[in-house]
Amino acid sequence: MSKRLFVGDHPHVASSLNNLAGLYDSQGRYIEAEPLYVEALAMRKRLFVGDHPDVAGSLNNLALLYRSQRRYSEAEPLLVDALAMCEPVLGVNHPNTIKIRENLTILQRQLSPRAIWKWLFNLFLKFLLLIIILLFYLLWRLVKKIIRRS
């Protein structure tokens, strides 16, 4: 079964989409970056049959976008696929394969129960600090009101 190419499908177009998405991603413009990453990935899948480093790169980039948005359950399968694609084609010691493996390891650490508890604890501490600041502010306002009355 052959894949149907679209009129605009070209490796340079896919690279341009990917690069523009990367720019938006680096600026924190995730909503704008995501459809470009998705389109670059779809185009590369149409252009390259089987395992290809460019497809793996697009999978990796989309996964990193999802990771930065804490969409871990969407990011993990993309990184697993990218790694499975890179290892046989590029080899286990290729810099791209190593980077994707590192990204997957980091993500899996973030998914571990210990990391989740650490995140929740940090969130609790920030909430507690906010409550303390609010209490001091209210106390300051009360003292200020008492001083004005006397």
TARAPE-V447961 format. One record per backbone hydrogen bond with DSSP energy under -0.5 kcal/mol. CO is the residue of the C=O (numbers start at 1). NH is the residue of the N-H. E is the energy in kcal/mol with one decimal. If there is no record, write none. Layout:
CO,NH,E ; CO,NH,E
This chain:
3,5,-0.6 ; 6,9,-1.7 ; 10,14,-2.4 ; 11,15,-2.3 ; 12,16,-2.3 ; 13,17,-2.6 ; 14,18,-2.4 ; 15,19,-2.8 ; 16,20,-2.6 ; 17,21,-2.5 ; 18,22,-2.3 ; 19,23,-2.0 ; 20,24,-2.5 ; 21,25,-2.9 ; 22,26,-2.5 ; 23,27,-1.2 ; 24,29,-2.9 ; 25,28,-1.8 ; 28,30,-1.4 ; 29,33,-1.8 ; 30,34,-2.5 ; 31,35,-0.7 ; 32,36,-0.7 ; 33,37,-2.5 ; 34,38,-2.8 ; 35,39,-2.3 ; 36,40,-2.6 ; 37,41,-2.5 ; 38,42,-2.5 ; 39,43,-2.7 ; 40,44,-2.5 ; 41,45,-2.3 ; 42,46,-1.7 ; 43,47,-2.3 ; 44,48,-2.6 ; 47,49,-0.6 ; 52,56,-2.2 ; 53,57,-2.4 ; 54,58,-2.0 ; 55,59,-2.5 ; 56,60,-2.6 ; 57,61,-2.5 ; 58,62,-2.4 ; 59,63,-2.3 ; 60,64,-2.4 ; 61,65,-1.9 ; 62,66,-2.3 ; 63,67,-2.7 ; 64,68,-2.4 ; 65,69,-1.0 ; 66,71,-3.2 ; 67,70,-1.8 ; 70,72,-1.0 ; 71,74,-1.0 ; 71,75,-1.6 ; 72,76,-2.5 ; 73,77,-0.5 ; 74,78,-0.7 ; 75,79,-2.0 ; 76,80,-2.5 ; 77,81,-2.4 ; 78,82,-2.5 ; 79,83,-2.5 ; 80,84,-2.4 ; 81,85,-1.7 ; 82,86,-2.3 ; 83,87,-2.4 ; 84,88,-0.6 ; 85,89,-0.9 ; 86,90,-3.3 ; 86,91,-1.2 ; 87,91,-1.0 ; 91,94,-1.0 ; 94,98,-2.8 ; 95,99,-2.4 ; 96,100,-2.3 ; 97,101,-2.5 ; 98,102,-2.5 ; 99,103,-2.5 ; 100,104,-2.3 ; 101,105,-2.4 ; 102,106,-2.7 ; 103,107,-2.2 ; 104,108,-2.7 ; 105,109,-2.0 ; 106,110,-2.0 ; 107,111,-1.5 ; 108,112,-0.7 ; 109,112,-0.7 ; 112,116,-2.1 ; 113,117,-2.6 ; 114,118,-2.3 ; 115,119,-2.4 ; 116,120,-2.5 ; 117,121,-2.7 ; 118,122,-2.6 ; 119,123,-2.3 ; 120,124,-2.5 ; 121,125,-2.5 ; 122,126,-2.2 ; 123,127,-2.2 ; 124,128,-2.8 ; 125,129,-2.6 ; 126,130,-2.1 ; 127,131,-2.2 ; 128,132,-2.4 ; 129,133,-2.6 ; 130,134,-2.5 ; 131,135,-2.5 ; 132,136,-2.4 ; 133,137,-2.4 ; 134,138,-2.5 ; 135,139,-2.5 ; 136,140,-2.6 ; 137,141,-2.4 ; 138,142,-2.2 ; 139,143,-2.7 ; 140,144,-2.4 ; 141,145,-2.1 ; 142,146,-2.4 ; 143,147,-2.5 ; 144,148,-1.8 ; 145,149,-1.4 ; 146,150,-1.2
